[in-house]
Amino acid sequence: MADQNTPPMTRDRMRADLARTLRMPPEEIGDEDDLNDLGLDSMRAMGLVLRWTEGGLQLDFGELAESLTLNAWWAAAERAMAKRAGG
């Protein structure tokens, strides 16, 4: 169930969540930067996915692991949100 205080997922929120996890300014995360190269390990990635899932966004960790870029993750989030909205 989505938390009432959780803002809806946006690309900017995803970038901000990644930046907070990586302890770096959001503007330093480029759309095609390899998140692994920026310091994102599997435990941190799982933490993000868990937080987003608790906020109502059902993401597949395996799908995210296939391509570690903000663009790829945002595309996965858009598909998840469209699937949820469609039924």
Stockholm file with secondary structure:
# STOCKHOLM 1.0

chainA/1-87         MADQNTPPMTRDRMRADLARTLRMPPEEIGDEDDLNDLGLDSMRAMGLVLRWTEGGLQLDFGELAESLTLNAWWAAAERAMAKRAGG
#=GR chainA/1-87 SS CCCTTSCCCCHHHHHHHHHHHHTSCGGGSCTTCCTTTTTCCHHHHHHHHHHHHHTTCCCCHHHHHHCCSHHHHHHHHHHHHHHHHHC
#=GC SS_cons        CCCTTSCCCCHHHHHHHHHHHHTSCGGGSCTTCCTTTTTCCHHHHHHHHHHHHHTTCCCCHHHHHHCCSHHHHHHHHHHHHHHHHHC
//
